[in-house]
Every structure is written in structure tokens, then in C-alpha cells.
Amino acid sequence: MPRDTPLWVSATENALKSVSFVPRTAHKGRVEEISDGVAMISGLRGVTLDEVLRFEGGQTGFARVLDPDLIGCVLLDAASEVEAGDAVFGTGEVVTVPTGDALLGRVVDPLGRPLDGKGLINATTHLPIEQPAPSIIERDLVTEPVQTGVVVVDTLFALGRGQRELIVGDHSTGKTTLAIDALIAQRGSDMICIYVAVGQKTSSVRRAIDALEVQGNFARCIVVVAGSSEAPGLQWIAPYAGMTMAEHFRDNGQHALIVIDDLSKHAATHREIALLTRQSPGREAYPGDVFYIHARLLERAAKLSKERGGGSLSALPIAETDSGNLSAYIPTNLISITDGQIVLDAALFHQGQKPAVDVGLSVSRVGGKTQAPELRKAAGTLRLDYAQFLELEVFTRFGGVPDGRVRAQLTRGARIREALRQSQHMPLRLEDEVALMRAVQAGVLDPVPLTAITKFRAALPAIVDQETDETLMNALTQFAATLAES
């Protein structure tokens, strides 16, 4: 090299000599069309289903439809900066989310990115959002109860660890409130709570988070939010991401309860994506696999055998009906997938009967097998008595003076209905529910005016804590007599 060669030339030549030039392969495609959060891509023939694709601007998506000529990619970020002609690269990976204790007490999006301003999440493990459900041989019987703190649920439609119970009803009938109450009731239990909001308004999600922070044990909760303004891809993966986060605790011998709010909006998002990716529409324009996407999701909730650690994952999916039509497409699908349903009635809600549970249409297919023995004994024939009261009440509206026996049934039934009424975000302890049912079944509340039942229930925890099992009924009877006289 000549002596007068500039130093920068010498440095550049030395840098080039230290670089090894080897051929690299890259799976590269091209955006042909982009609209409403879905991109049609050409040139990526080696892409697999649900593989993560990365755009040249840094946005990501996942392959949802694999046609011979075009790939339907659902974006996970805003589509405003993606244009036709942009380069797209395959990553060879599927969508994963962080899991573990680092997520507890946090509000995240479906990709595990924090939304609460509390800093990054230092998770040690990341798992795919799509996981196979436990096989039959890996499952155990559902025998342990999930105490929701809601009297009408715990006494009439007992839930078990590993069960999938659908909460279904019209718009604004208390579905989310019932589910949040079940999460709040776990504040003193060993269950991890996961709340997944799919397509919900920001104000609704904020109220749910506030209730969990104030009334529940938020340090043992995870909130996954995919709001109505988010990309369809984020809304679509949200239930699967939440299920993966919950499965981490189940597979490590712990117990988890997940609420998915709600699957009707998730089905609508799935229909939107299917139509944009040109899949064949079926009934109500839903694609043919709309049953399968929810079946494979909810089958992941299970009680594992002792050989698998004995953990459990219970699910409370929510679905919305239109004018109480339970025979609609999505509610019918979900009812057939789950182990029972809690039906909320709009008429009962507007009458002030909250929770507005329709005891005639609601059912738990696991039932008394998981109910706490002391509560099952205390409730006794409660459901039969209440059903008979509802029928008698209808007949007495036509006039006539009922005889003494019927009047006694009407009096007892009215007290049962009032005892099943409950304020939101105020779940009862198991011992309080047992005491309340014992008082109802023993006729202690029969002389008490209906307007005083609320006072009786409010004073119940203090009386239960002060009295022993032998003196409890006497104390309840005396307190009820005081209310009746006043």
C-alpha cells in the first residue's frame, strides 16, 4: 500500500478482511394486498400455519390461511404503516407469550407486553399460545369445589376445579360482574386468577381491574386486555394467550381460574378475519371451523392426575345472547362444549333480582359431586323448593285465596329468593353461605320481613365468627326474632 494512502482507506480494508462473506438464506415474500388488519402475501411457500411473519417496517403478524398462491397474514400491530409491495420475512417461529410468576399482579396485552406502566416483565419462559389439551389418561375426576362466593351459584350450580362453566345472557345482565365476583372470592384461596378481556370497552375493563385491585388479591391475578380498538389479530389470540399463561400454573401443580370475556366477540373477530382472508362462509357467515376454535381452547381446562402434578385449570367463558335466544349459533356451540351454563335473564335483572340467574335454564353437569359437603347438607331441597315456589307464584297471580300450606310455601319461597339476592363484589365465605342456608331451610327467616333480609345477611359474618356450631342456630333465631319485632 502506498505511503500516502489515507488512514480511513487502510482501516476500511482491514475491516473488510475481518468479515467473512457467506451466503444466507432468507424466506422473503411481498405484500400484495392490505386491508383491515389482514395482509395477503405472495412468495413465502415454506411458511407454516400460525408462523410469525415480520414486515420490513418492524410489524409482525401470523399466517392464518395457506393458499397455493397467497398467504393470509393477520397483523398483530397497527396496519397503517404496512403497504402493498413491502417485503415480508418468515421467522420459523410460532406466536409465544411469557409465562410464570413474573406476570402476577400485571396488566398485559395478548403478547405479554405490559400495559400498566410498571416496567418490563422479566419472564424466564415463553410458551406457544397453541398447546394440545391434556389427554383423557392425564386427567382426573373433578371433585374439588370452586367457591365463587355467589350464593345462588354455590348452592344450586356448584362448580369444580377443572370444570368449564359457561356464563351466558343478554347485554348488560351482569355476566362480567358474576365472573369478577368469582375471581374476588379467590382472595383467600390458593387459586391463581386470570381475566381475559376480548373486544371490551376500555371503561368496562377499567371497572373490572379496579374491582380486582380493591376487593380481590390482585397480586395473584393476571389481566390480559385486547380492547375493541386493538388489531383483530390481538383480539383473536387473546383467549389462547391467557390459557397458556394459566396452564403454566396448572402444569406446576397449582390451581388456576380463567375468565374469558367474551367468546361471542371472539367469534365475531374470527368471522371478520375469515371473510377478509376469503374463507368460505357458513351459517350466519361464520366459517366452518368456528366450533373447533372454541372447542380446542376450552378443552385445555382440566384437572390433572396425580402423575401430572394434580394441578387444575377451571374456565368461566362468557357469551352474549340476543333477546335471550340460547339457540343462536355461538351460544349453542359453547353450551355443547362446556360442562354446564349459568343463564342470566334480562327480566329478572330489571326486576332487581341480582344476580339474575335463571334457575330453570341453568345447570352444572358436575353438580353436587364438587359441592362442599356441609353446604350440600345445609341447602338440602333448596332448588326443588324454589322451583315449586316460582310455579305457585305464577298461579296465585290469577287471584284466589291460597290455603295455609300454599301460603307457607309462598312465604318460604319469597325468603329463599331474597336470600339468593346479593350485591356485586361482595362474595360470601363458605361458612356464611352454610349458615344462611341453614337459617332458610329451618324457617328462621319466615317471620322476618323481606326488607330486613339484607340486614340479616349483613350481620351474618359477625354472628358466625362469634358463635360455635352448637350455638349458631340459637343466635340466628334470636337475631331473626329481633328483626321481625322491629
Secondary structure, 3 states (H helix, E strand, C coil): CCCCCCHHHHHHHHHHHCCCCCCCCCCEEEEEEEECCEEEEECCCCCCCCEEEEECCCCEEEEEEECCCCEEEEECCCCCCCCCCCEEEEEEEECEEEECHHHCCEEECCCCCECCCCCCCCCCEEEECCCCCCCHHHECCCCCEECCCCHHHHHHCCEECCCECEEEECCCCCHHHHHHHHHHHHHHCCEEEEEEEECCCHHHHHHHHHHHHHHCCHHHEEEEEECCCCCHHHHHHHHHHHHHHHHHHHHCCCEEEEEEECHHHHHHHHHHHHHHCCCCECHHHCECCHHHHHHHHHCCCCEECHHHCCCEEEEEEEEECCCCCCCCHHHHHHHHHCCEEEEECHHHHHCCCCCCECCCCCEECCHHHCCCHHHHHHHCCHHHHHHHHHHHHHHHCCCCCCCHHHHHHHHHHHHHHHHHCCCCCCCCCHHHHHHHHHHHHCCCCCCCCHHHHHHHHHHHHHHHHHCCHHHHHHHHHHHHHHHHHC
